[in-house]
Structure formats: structure tokens, C-alpha cells
Amino acid sequence: MSYSVGQVAAFAGVTVRTLHHYDKAGLLSPGSRSPAGYRLYDDADLARLQQILFYRELGFTLDDTAAILQDPQVNVLEHLEARQRQLGEEIARLQRLAEVASRAVEVQRTGVELTPQERFEVFGEIAFDLSYATEAERKWTGSEGGREAMARAAAHTKDDWRRLMREATAWRAELLGAFDQGEPADGGRAMDLAEEHRLHVSRWFTSCTPGMHRRIADDFLADPRAFALVVPHAQQRPGLAAYLREAVHANAARRTDGRTDTEEER
């Protein structure tokens, strides 16, 4: 059975112009022509077109596709495996770009008035981790503390952020020291560091009760962005997030005499 170029274009979801291009390139020439000179495609042509479109979808060039189809000795598997590797690399690259774009958008939403250069200068390794602040705002929609944190973050000057980050850096060094030296998470040193972090949040963002601090610490395990806001990826150790969470909970219990969040907030 024969099909016109218009019929084949409709079958395959391509344009007539594309089929003409394939013909001129020697990639897919119709098996016959009508008495009037119109292209006519047979079932074998359709099968070949299907292969061409398959390789096109994978991103092969027309030249590569022609080489694969014209030489039966070509190792198709090698071509496909090579293309698979290329696609994997491209997917990873696009995922990184999407992540950077997403974080950049989130930073803009915080309202922090810093230039990109100033953000890198001030925040260093955690330049984009302000994205978690926006996520936290969504998570605690309607929360007075969430609204206050966002408003105060937006009002901070560059010098405020520098002081804040210096304070956080010094605290983080103490935390890493306690963890690396094997200090127990429910010991005095670790709990004191947890209390310093709670006061840091209160001083720079919003009044942070022990109960609120527990919920913040729970996110250290539930959301990697939360912990990255406290400890950059390059400084993280296995088990450190759980260690800090345990220290925060132990400190909260010490500060509230073991009362629950509900009892504390009454």
C-alpha cells in the first residue's frame, strides 16, 4: 500500500517540509512516485521513518542517523550508549541550572536588598540557602513568627548580614568542635550551643521559644536545605544534623522542665 506525503506527515506528526528535507538529504526517499510525480511511501518507508524519528528524539544528528541506518555493520548499541551518557550529563547540567535558578528566585522573594556580588561576599558557601527562609514561610503560613522573620530579614542591611554571618560562623566552629570531640548531644556543651542558636534566631529573625526551636531542629533531618542553612555542605559530617537536633531537643527540655510544646505555649 502506498501513502502520499501528506498522509505520511499526518501519521508521523511531522511536516511535509520535513519529509522533503529527509528526501533531499538522502535519509528517506519514497519508494515510488505517482504518474503525476508525487512522492509515494510504502510500509518499508514508514518503518524507516519511524527509526529516523526515534533517533531524532534522542538528539542524534541527521548525519549520525544516516550512518546508523545505511551501514548494517554499525554497532547501534555503542551509539545508543554514548548518547545515553550524553543525555545523562545534560540532564544533570540542567538540574543544576534549575536548582540555581530556583534558589535565586527564592532569595529574591526574601526581599533581602543585596546585589549578587554582595550576597556572595556576605554569605559565602551558603549564599543561596536563604531559599529555606521562603520555604519556611510557606510551611508556617499565617504564623506571626514567620511573618516577623521575613520582615526582619528584609530589613537587615549588608552590615547586619555580615555581623550575623560572623556570629553564625563562630558558633558553627564550636558546634563542629563539640561533635568531632565526641561531646554527647545531651551534654552541657552541646545544649549550651543549642541555646546559643536559639538566641541567635531570636536576635536576628523572630522570638524563638524552645518549642519553636524544636520544630526548626526537626527540619534539620526532614529538609537538607534547613541544615545547609546552618552548616554548609562542605562542613557537614554524617550524623551531625541528628546530633544538633538532639541537642536542641535536650536544651528545650532543660529550658521547659520537660513540658510539651502545647503546655509551653499555653
C-alpha positions as CSV (number, residue, x, y, z in Angstrom):
1,M,0.0,0.0,0.0
2,S,1.2,3.5,-0.8
3,Y,0.8,6.7,1.0
4,S,1.1,10.3,-0.1
5,V,3.5,12.7,1.6
6,G,0.5,14.5,3.2
7,Q,-0.7,11.2,4.7
8,V,2.7,10.2,6.0
9,A,3.2,13.6,7.6
10,A,-0.2,13.2,9.4
11,F,0.7,9.7,10.5
12,A,4.1,10.6,11.9
13,G,3.3,14.1,13.3
14,V,5.9,15.8,11.1
15,T,5.6,18.5,8.5
16,V,5.6,17.8,4.7
17,R,8.6,20.1,4.6
18,T,10.5,17.8,7.0
19,L,9.8,14.8,4.7
20,H,11.0,16.8,1.7
21,H,14.2,17.6,3.7
22,Y,14.7,14.0,4.5
23,D,14.3,13.1,0.9
24,K,16.8,15.7,-0.3
25,A,19.3,14.6,2.4
26,G,19.1,11.0,1.1
27,L,17.8,9.9,4.5
28,L,14.3,8.8,3.5
29,S,13.5,8.7,-0.2
30,P,10.0,7.5,-1.1
31,G,9.8,4.0,-2.7
32,S,7.9,5.3,-5.7
33,R,6.1,8.2,-7.3
34,S,2.7,8.6,-8.8
35,P,2.2,9.1,-12.5
36,A,1.9,12.8,-11.7
37,G,5.3,12.8,-10.0
38,Y,4.0,12.9,-6.4
39,R,6.0,11.1,-3.7
40,L,4.5,7.8,-2.5
41,Y,5.7,6.0,0.6
42,D,5.3,2.3,1.2
43,D,5.3,0.3,4.5
44,A,9.1,-0.1,4.4
45,D,9.5,3.7,4.1
46,L,7.2,4.2,7.1
47,A,9.3,1.7,9.2
48,R,12.5,3.7,8.2
49,L,10.8,6.9,9.1
50,Q,9.9,5.5,12.5
51,Q,13.6,4.7,13.1
52,I,14.6,8.2,12.0
53,L,12.2,9.9,14.3
54,F,13.4,7.6,17.2
55,Y,17.0,8.7,16.7
56,R,15.9,12.3,16.3
57,E,14.0,12.2,19.6
58,L,17.2,11.0,21.2
59,G,19.0,14.0,19.7
60,F,21.1,12.3,17.1
61,T,22.1,14.4,14.1
62,L,20.9,13.6,10.7
63,D,24.4,12.5,9.7
64,D,24.7,10.2,12.6
65,T,21.2,8.8,11.9
66,A,22.1,8.2,8.2
67,A,25.3,6.4,9.2
68,I,23.4,4.1,11.6
69,L,20.7,3.3,9.0
70,Q,23.0,2.9,6.0
71,D,25.6,0.6,7.4
72,P,24.4,-2.7,8.8
73,Q,27.8,-3.2,10.4
74,V,27.4,-0.1,12.6
75,N,27.3,-1.0,16.3
76,V,23.9,0.6,17.2
77,L,24.4,-0.3,20.8
78,E,27.6,1.7,21.1
79,H,25.8,4.7,19.5
80,L,22.9,4.4,21.9
81,E,25.1,4.0,25.0
82,A,27.2,7.0,24.0
83,R,24.0,9.1,23.5
84,Q,22.7,7.8,26.9
85,R,25.8,9.1,28.6
86,Q,25.5,12.5,26.8
87,L,21.8,12.8,27.8
88,G,22.6,11.9,31.4
89,E,25.3,14.6,31.6
90,E,22.9,17.1,30.0
91,I,20.1,16.2,32.4
92,A,22.5,16.7,35.4
93,R,23.6,20.0,34.0
94,L,20.0,21.2,33.5
95,Q,19.1,20.0,37.0
96,R,22.0,22.1,38.5
97,L,20.8,25.1,36.5
98,A,17.2,24.6,37.6
99,E,18.4,24.4,41.2
100,V,20.4,27.5,41.0
101,A,17.6,29.4,39.3
102,S,15.1,28.2,41.9
103,R,17.4,29.2,44.7
104,A,18.0,32.6,43.1
105,V,14.2,33.1,42.8
106,E,13.7,32.2,46.4
107,V,16.4,34.6,47.5
108,Q,14.7,37.4,45.6
109,R,11.4,36.5,47.4
110,T,13.0,37.0,50.8
111,G,13.3,40.7,50.0
112,V,16.9,40.9,51.1
113,E,18.3,44.0,49.3
114,L,21.7,42.9,48.3
115,T,23.4,42.8,45.0
116,P,24.6,39.3,43.7
117,Q,28.2,40.3,44.5
118,E,27.2,41.3,48.0
119,R,25.4,38.1,48.5
120,F,28.5,36.0,47.7
121,E,30.6,38.4,49.7
122,V,28.4,38.1,52.8
123,F,27.1,34.6,52.6
124,G,29.9,32.7,51.0
125,E,29.2,29.0,50.9
126,I,25.6,29.5,51.9
127,A,24.8,32.3,49.5
128,F,21.7,30.7,48.2
129,D,20.5,28.9,51.3
130,L,18.1,31.8,52.1
131,S,15.7,29.8,49.9
132,Y,14.8,27.8,53.1
133,A,13.5,31.0,54.7
134,T,10.9,31.3,51.9
135,E,10.0,27.7,52.2
136,A,9.6,28.0,55.9
137,E,7.3,31.0,55.4
138,R,5.1,28.8,53.2
139,K,5.2,26.0,55.7
140,W,4.2,28.3,58.5
141,T,1.6,30.3,56.6
142,G,-0.2,32.6,59.0
143,S,2.4,32.2,61.6
144,E,3.2,35.5,63.3
145,G,6.8,34.3,63.9
146,G,7.2,33.5,60.2
147,R,6.0,36.9,59.1
148,E,8.3,38.6,61.6
149,A,11.3,36.6,60.4
150,M,10.7,37.5,56.8
151,A,10.2,41.2,57.6
152,R,13.3,41.4,59.8
153,A,15.4,39.6,57.2
154,A,14.3,42.0,54.5
155,A,15.2,44.9,56.7
156,H,18.7,43.8,57.5
157,T,21.5,45.9,56.0
158,K,24.6,44.4,54.5
159,D,26.5,45.2,57.7
160,D,23.7,43.4,59.7
161,W,24.2,40.3,57.5
162,R,28.0,40.5,57.9
163,R,27.6,40.6,61.7
164,L,25.0,37.8,61.6
165,M,27.2,35.6,59.5
166,R,30.3,36.2,61.6
167,E,28.3,35.2,64.6
168,A,27.0,32.1,62.9
169,T,30.5,31.1,61.7
170,A,31.9,31.3,65.2
171,W,29.0,29.3,66.6
172,R,29.4,26.7,63.8
173,A,33.1,26.2,64.6
174,E,32.1,25.5,68.2
175,L,29.4,23.0,67.1
176,L,31.8,21.1,64.8
177,G,34.4,21.0,67.6
178,A,31.9,19.5,70.1
179,F,30.8,17.0,67.6
180,D,34.3,16.0,66.4
181,Q,35.4,15.7,70.0
182,G,32.6,13.3,70.9
183,E,30.7,15.6,73.2
184,P,27.3,14.0,74.0
185,A,24.4,15.7,72.3
186,D,22.5,15.9,75.6
187,G,25.6,17.1,77.5
188,G,26.1,20.6,78.8
189,R,28.4,21.9,76.0
190,A,26.1,20.7,73.2
191,M,23.0,22.1,75.0
192,D,24.7,25.4,75.5
193,L,25.4,25.6,71.8
194,A,21.8,24.8,71.0
195,E,20.7,27.6,73.3
196,E,23.1,30.0,71.6
197,H,21.5,29.0,68.3
198,R,18.0,29.7,69.7
199,L,19.1,33.1,70.9
200,H,20.7,33.8,67.5
201,V,17.4,33.1,65.8
202,S,15.6,35.4,68.3
203,R,18.2,38.1,68.0
204,W,18.2,38.3,64.2
205,F,14.8,36.9,63.0
206,T,12.0,36.2,65.4
207,S,11.4,35.4,69.0
208,C,12.2,31.7,69.2
209,T,10.7,29.7,72.0
210,P,12.1,26.3,73.0
211,G,9.1,24.7,71.3
212,M,9.6,26.6,68.1
213,H,13.3,25.7,68.3
214,R,12.3,22.0,68.4
215,R,10.3,22.3,65.2
216,I,13.2,24.2,63.5
217,A,15.6,21.4,64.5
218,D,13.2,18.7,63.3
219,D,13.6,20.2,59.8
220,F,17.4,19.6,60.0
221,L,16.6,16.0,59.3
222,A,13.5,16.4,57.2
223,D,14.8,19.0,54.8
224,P,18.5,19.2,53.8
225,R,18.1,22.9,52.9
226,A,17.3,23.6,56.6
227,F,20.5,22.0,57.8
228,A,22.6,23.6,55.0
229,L,21.4,27.0,56.2
230,V,23.2,26.2,59.5
231,V,26.1,24.1,58.3
232,P,27.3,24.4,54.6
233,H,27.6,21.1,52.7
234,A,31.4,21.3,52.7
235,Q,31.5,21.2,56.5
236,Q,28.8,18.6,57.1
237,R,29.5,15.3,58.7
238,P,27.4,12.1,58.8
239,G,25.2,12.3,61.8
240,L,25.8,16.0,62.5
241,A,22.2,17.0,61.7
242,A,20.8,14.4,64.1
243,Y,23.3,15.5,66.7
244,L,22.2,19.1,66.5
245,R,18.5,18.1,66.6
246,E,19.1,16.0,69.7
247,A,21.0,18.8,71.4
248,V,18.2,21.3,70.6
249,H,15.6,18.9,72.0
250,A,17.6,18.3,75.1
251,N,18.1,22.0,75.6
252,A,14.4,22.7,75.1
253,A,13.6,20.0,77.7
254,R,16.1,21.7,80.1
255,R,14.5,25.1,79.5
256,T,10.9,24.0,79.8
257,D,11.3,21.4,82.6
258,G,10.2,18.7,80.1
259,R,6.9,20.4,79.2
260,T,5.4,19.7,75.8
261,D,5.1,22.4,73.1
262,T,1.4,22.7,73.8
263,E,1.9,23.1,77.6
264,E,4.7,25.6,76.9
265,E,2.5,27.8,74.7
266,R,-0.5,28.0,77.0
